[in-house]
Amino acid sequence: MAERQDPLRNFRYRLEIDSIEQAGFAEVMIGDLSTDPIEYREGDEPTTVRKLNGLNKYGNITLKWGITDSTELADWHQLVVDDNTLLEEARRTVVIRVQNEAGEEKAAFEIFKAWPCKYDPSDFNAKGNEVAIDTLELCNEGIRRIQ
């Protein structure tokens, strides 16, 4: 009988972005992946439609992190905003690596042709004591589980 494997916890992960060295992320949200069905029927077929696969849609990735002195993610977003860089040059491959409690990588998701489409700097409040959190949303053209 095969040994039962416990599910991985969602709090231990690593994020890799081509050429960007960001220390850590408080939260990484992967959007939905879906394929639109296309209903099709020819006139001489039974009165039941066939369903074919249509366009694939990949939800955005949302990254949240505590502000540090690093500006790499804000600079990446600025590449898209400035219009001096072609979008193709701003695209990056992103890999999310899920680890077990011992720190071993057990699952991974690869995000293709990601680029920052929304940047939300933290709000500040002199009466608060929370960590300042920035948010970056990444559009992409594909998400695939690779491990």
N, C-alpha and C positions, 0 to 999 in steps of 0.2 A: 504494500500500500504506500502511495506517495506521501511524503511529509507535507502536512498542511502549512501553507504560507500565510502569514498575517498580512493584511493590507498595509500599504505604505502610508505613513502619516503625511499630512499636507503642509507641515511647517518646516520641513528640512529639504531645501532645494538650493541649486546653484543656477545662475543665469549667465550665459556667455553671449556676448554681442561682438561681432567682428570689430576688431581694433578699438573697443571701448573697455576700459578697466574700471568698472563701477564696483565698489566694495560689497554692497548688500542691498537687498530689497525687502521691505516689510511685507509686500503683497505682490503677487503676480496672478492676474486673472486671464484665463484663456477663454476667448469667445467661442460661440457655437460653431460647429462645422455642419454644413447641410448641402444636400443636392436636391435641386428642384425637380420634381417629377413632371414629365410631359405626358399628357394623356393623348393616345393615338388610336384611331380606329379607321379601317377601310370599310367601304360600303358593303362588301360581301362577307364580312366577318360577323361572328355572333354579336349580340348587343352588349357585350362587355368590352370596355376599353382596355387596351394594353398600356402599361406604364413604362416609359423609357426614362433613362437618366438624362437630366438637363444640366443647367449651369451649377457648378460647385461654388459655394459661398463660404468664406472663412471670416469668422468674427474677429474683431480687433483684440489685440493683447493690451492689457492695462498694467502698467508698472507703477508701484508706489514705493518711495524710499525717503528716508530722513535726510534732510538737507545737510550737506557737508561742504567743504571748500572745493569739491570737484564740480566742474561745469561741463563735463563731457556730454552728458545727455541733453542739456540745454543747448550746447553747441551743435549737436546732431540735429535737433529740431530747427535751429537757426539756419542750417544748410538749406532746408526746404523753404523756409520763410523768405530768405534773401533773394531767391530767384537767380542767383549767380551760379548755382550748381544745378546740373541736370538731375532730375529725380533718380535716374538710373544710378548715378554716382552716390546718392544718399541711401540707397537700399542696402540692407545688411541681412545676414543670416543670424538668427537668434536661436539658441538652444537652451531649453529648460531641462536641467538634470535633477531628478528626484532621488533623494538618498534615503537609505534605511537608518535606523537609530545608531548603527555603527559607523555611519558616514560613507558607506559603499553606494556607488551609483547603481540604481536598480531599474530605473525607467527614464526615458528621455523623449522630449518633443522638439522637433525642428520646425522653425517658422521661416518660410522662404520670402525673400524680397520685402522685408519689413522696412517701413519708414515711419517716422513720427508725424502723425496727422493732428495731434492735439497735445498741448502742454499746459498744465494747470499748476502754476506755482502755489505754494502754501499761503494760506491766510495767516495773518498775525494778530495777536491779541495780547496787549500788555498785562491783562488780568489772568491770562492762562498760564499753564505750565506743561502743556503737551509738546511733543516733538513736532517740529515743523516738517510737514510731509509734502513732497512734490509728486505730481502724477503725470505720466507720459502715456499716451495712447498710440499704439502702433498699428497701422494698416498693413496688410500682408496679402500675399498671393498663394498661400498654402501652409497648412499645418499638418504634420505627419508624426506619428509616434515611431521613433526609430529604435527604441530599446524597451 
